[in-house]
């Protein structure tokens, strides 16, 4: 049996090393929303020859297209983010870009989202997250007949969500990664994965507590973690290898979606034994003292 409960201070330190800079980033810089939430048009094009960014900006001003961001993603590949603009203005900008770029333009991607739809998506994602957390708290508390188990699972879940948001805040500030609807999908998926391992460990603890109520909960949890750790790691590494290959070779469209899932898988695997279980022990200790 491995004495996991002896190193609670180490788990707090490891989580703090990630959470402190991440929370600072969230407070100072926040997340970088894509047009899915802010509204506007995103376009990726391939030209015959490169065009200077200043020249592209001038073409945007000429056609009343407000370009928020211009990125050169390849030798003659560009991506543009622009505020909500009429379709005729975007078409005129496209024609002028074609003239500047060698009479040929390939539109690789073109997405347009209205500001009302963007706000609606953000609101629904927030409501869905709250409903999921409430449902998990009630279900775990009911299944284990103890609210302490439910609170521990939800705190670990919040830990994972905060790390995911913090990671994308840092990536958004330093790398320019944007948060879109795929991130929301990864976020909700991670919520379910985070609780999955936690319930497996808590169920093993409950089984031992039914047989022996005299043994300290810390000893019982150490036995449960020792028995379930191998299964959790094998399961998680299988998912991580797949997501890592998808992030490296899956293309730009799904790269950051795979990265978000990868971060969620790692934090979910870590938080079940090293966040949820220590919190359960601390709450149990507090209740016994009280």
C-alpha positions in Angstrom: 0.0 0.0 0.0 1.3 3.5 -0.9 0.7 6.2 1.7 -0.8 8.8 -0.6 -2.4 10.7 2.3 1.0 11.7 3.7 1.8 14.0 0.9 -1.2 16.3 0.8 1.0 19.4 1.1 2.9 18.3 -2.1 -0.4 18.0 -4.1 -1.3 21.5 -2.9 2.1 22.8 -4.1 1.8 21.2 -7.5 -1.7 22.6 -8.1 -0.6 26.0 -6.9 2.3 26.1 -9.4 -0.2 25.9 -12.2 -3.1 27.8 -10.7 -1.3 30.9 -9.4 0.1 32.0 -12.8 -3.0 30.8 -14.6 -5.4 32.8 -12.3 -3.1 35.8 -12.7 -3.4 35.5 -16.5 -7.2 35.1 -16.3 -7.5 38.3 -14.1 -5.1 40.4 -16.2 -5.6 39.2 -19.7 -8.7 36.9 -19.7 -9.6 34.6 -22.5 -9.2 35.5 -26.2 -12.7 34.9 -27.7 -13.1 33.9 -31.3 -15.8 35.3 -33.7 -18.1 32.4 -32.4 -18.7 34.6 -29.4 -17.8 38.2 -30.5 -19.5 38.0 -33.9 -17.7 38.9 -37.2 -16.1 37.1 -40.1 -13.0 34.8 -40.1 -11.4 34.1 -43.5 -8.4 32.0 -44.6 -7.1 32.5 -48.1 -4.2 31.4 -50.3 -2.8 33.8 -52.9 -0.4 33.3 -55.8 2.2 35.8 -54.3 2.7 37.4 -50.9 1.1 40.7 -50.1 2.3 43.1 -47.4 0.1 43.4 -44.3 -0.1 47.2 -44.7 -1.4 46.6 -48.2 -4.1 44.3 -47.0 -5.1 46.8 -44.3 -5.4 49.5 -46.9 -7.6 47.2 -49.0 -9.8 46.7 -45.9 -10.1 50.4 -45.3 -11.0 51.0 -49.0 -13.9 48.5 -48.8 -15.1 49.5 -45.4 -13.9 46.2 -43.9 -12.7 46.6 -40.3 -9.8 44.0 -40.1 -9.1 43.2 -36.4 -6.3 40.8 -37.1 -4.1 39.8 -40.1 -1.9 36.7 -39.8 0.4 35.2 -42.5 0.2 31.5 -41.9 2.3 30.4 -44.9 4.4 31.8 -47.7 1.2 33.3 -49.4 -1.4 32.0 -46.9 -3.3 34.5 -44.8 -6.0 34.5 -42.1 -8.2 37.5 -41.3 -10.5 38.4 -38.5 -12.9 41.2 -39.2 -15.8 42.8 -37.3 -19.4 42.2 -38.5 -19.4 43.4 -42.1 -21.9 43.2 -45.0 -21.4 40.4 -47.4 -21.0 42.8 -50.4 -18.1 44.6 -48.6 -16.4 41.2 -47.9 -16.8 40.2 -51.6 -15.4 43.5 -52.8 -12.4 43.1 -50.4 -11.9 39.6 -51.8 -11.8 40.9 -55.4 -9.3 43.5 -54.6 -7.2 41.0 -52.7 -7.3 38.8 -55.8 -5.9 41.6 -57.9 -3.0 42.3 -55.5 -2.2 38.6 -55.0 -1.7 37.5 -58.6 -5.2 37.1 -60.1 -5.9 33.9 -58.2 -7.3 33.4 -54.7 -8.3 30.2 -52.9 -10.7 30.7 -50.0 -9.8 27.9 -47.6 -12.2 28.9 -44.9 -14.9 31.5 -44.4 -17.1 31.8 -41.3 -19.5 34.5 -40.4 -21.3 34.8 -37.1 -23.7 37.6 -35.9 -23.1 39.2 -32.5 -26.5 38.1 -31.2 -25.7 34.5 -31.9 -22.3 34.8 -30.3 -23.8 36.2 -27.0 -26.4 33.4 -27.1 -23.8 30.7 -27.5 -21.8 32.1 -24.5 -24.8 32.3 -22.3 -25.9 28.8 -23.1 -22.4 27.4 -22.5 -22.4 29.1 -19.0 -25.8 27.8 -18.1 -24.9 24.3 -19.3 -21.8 24.3 -17.1 -23.7 25.3 -14.0 -26.4 22.7 -14.6 -23.7 20.0 -15.0 -22.0 20.9 -11.8 -25.2 21.0 -9.8 -26.3 17.6 -11.3 -22.9 16.1 -10.4 -23.1 17.4 -6.8 -26.6 16.0 -6.3 -25.9 12.7 -8.0 -22.7 11.9 -6.1 -24.2 13.0 -2.8 -27.2 10.8 -3.4 -25.3 7.8 -4.7 -22.8 7.8 -1.7 -25.4 9.0 0.8 -22.9 11.7 2.0 -22.7 15.3 0.9 -19.0 15.3 1.6 -18.3 13.0 -1.4 -20.3 15.3 -3.7 -18.6 18.5 -2.5 -15.1 16.9 -2.9 -16.0 15.8 -6.5 -17.2 19.3 -7.4 -14.2 21.0 -5.9 -11.9 18.7 -8.0 -14.1 19.5 -11.0 -13.7 23.2 -10.4 -9.9 22.7 -10.1 -9.8 21.0 -13.5 -12.0 23.7 -15.2 -9.8 26.5 -13.7 -6.6 24.9 -15.0 -8.2 24.5 -18.5 -9.3 28.2 -18.5 -6.0 29.3 -17.1 -4.0 27.3 -19.7 -6.0 28.9 -22.6 -5.6 32.3 -21.1 -1.8 31.9 -21.2 -1.9 30.4 -24.6 -4.2 33.2 -25.9 -1.9 35.9 -24.5 1.5 34.4 -25.7 0.5 32.3 -28.7 -2.8 34.0 -29.9 -5.0 30.9 -29.3 -8.7 31.7 -29.4 -11.6 30.2 -27.5 -14.4 29.0 -29.8 -17.3 26.6 -29.7 -15.0 23.6 -29.9 -13.4 24.7 -26.7 -16.8 24.7 -25.0 -17.3 21.1 -26.3 -13.9 20.1 -24.8 -14.8 21.9 -21.6 -18.0 20.0 -21.1 -16.4 16.7 -22.1 -13.6 17.3 -19.6 -16.2 17.8 -16.9 -17.6 14.3 -17.3 -14.1 12.7 -17.6 -12.9 14.5 -14.5 -15.7 13.0 -12.3 -15.4 9.5 -13.9 -12.1 8.5 -12.1 -13.2 10.3 -8.9 -16.4 8.1 -8.7 -14.3 4.9 -9.2 -12.1 5.8 -6.3 -14.9 7.0 -4.1 -16.9 3.8 -4.8 -13.9 1.7 -3.7 -13.6 3.7 -0.5 -17.3 3.2 0.2 -17.0 -0.5 -0.3 -14.2 -0.7 2.3 -16.0 1.6 4.7 -19.0 -0.7 4.7 -16.9 -3.6 5.8 -14.8 -1.7 8.3 -15.8 1.6 9.9 -13.1 1.6 12.6 -10.2 2.1 10.2 -9.2 5.7 9.5 -10.5 7.1 6.3 -7.0 8.1 5.3 -5.9 4.4 5.5 -9.0 3.3 3.5 -8.3 5.9 0.8 -4.7 4.9 0.5 -5.8 1.3 -0.1 -8.4 2.4 -2.7 -5.9 4.6 -4.5 -3.2 1.9 -4.6 -5.7 -0.6 -6.1 -7.2 1.8 -8.7 -4.1 3.8 -9.7 -2.9 1.3 -12.3 -6.3 1.1 -14.0 -6.6 4.9 -14.1 -3.2 5.5 -15.6 -3.6 2.8 -18.3 -7.0 4.2 -19.3 -5.8 7.9 -19.3 -2.5 7.2 -21.2 -4.5 5.5 -24.0 -6.6 8.7 -24.4 -3.6 11.0 -24.1 -1.6 9.2 -26.8 -4.5 9.5 -29.2 -5.1 13.2 -28.4 -1.3 14.0 -28.6 -1.1 12.5 -32.1 -4.3 14.5 -33.1 -2.8 17.7 -31.8 0.5 17.2 -33.6 -0.9 15.9 -36.9 -4.6 16.6 -37.0 -4.3 20.0 -38.8 -5.1 23.5 -37.6 -8.9 23.1 -37.5 -8.8 20.5 -34.6 -5.4 21.2 -33.1 -6.5 23.4 -30.2 -9.6 21.3 -29.6 -7.3 18.3 -29.1 -5.0 20.3 -26.9 -8.0 21.3 -24.7 -9.0 17.7 -24.4 -5.4 16.7 -23.6 -5.2 19.3 -20.8 -8.5 18.1 -19.5 -7.5 14.5 -19.5 -4.2 15.2 -17.7 -5.9 17.4 -15.0 -8.8 14.9 -14.7 -6.3 12.0 -14.1 -4.4 14.1 -11.6 -7.3 15.6 -9.7 -9.2 12.4 -8.9 -6.5 10.9 -6.6 -4.6 14.1 -5.7 -7.4 16.7 -5.3 -10.7 15.1 -4.8 -9.5 12.4 -2.3 -7.4 14.8 -0.2 -10.3 17.2 0.0 -12.5 14.3 1.2 -10.0 13.5 3.9 -9.7 17.2 5.0 -13.5 17.5 5.1 -13.8 14.3 7.1 -11.1 15.4 9.5 -12.9 18.8 10.0 -16.3 17.1 10.6 -14.8 14.7 13.2 -13.1 17.7 15.0 -16.4 19.6 14.9 
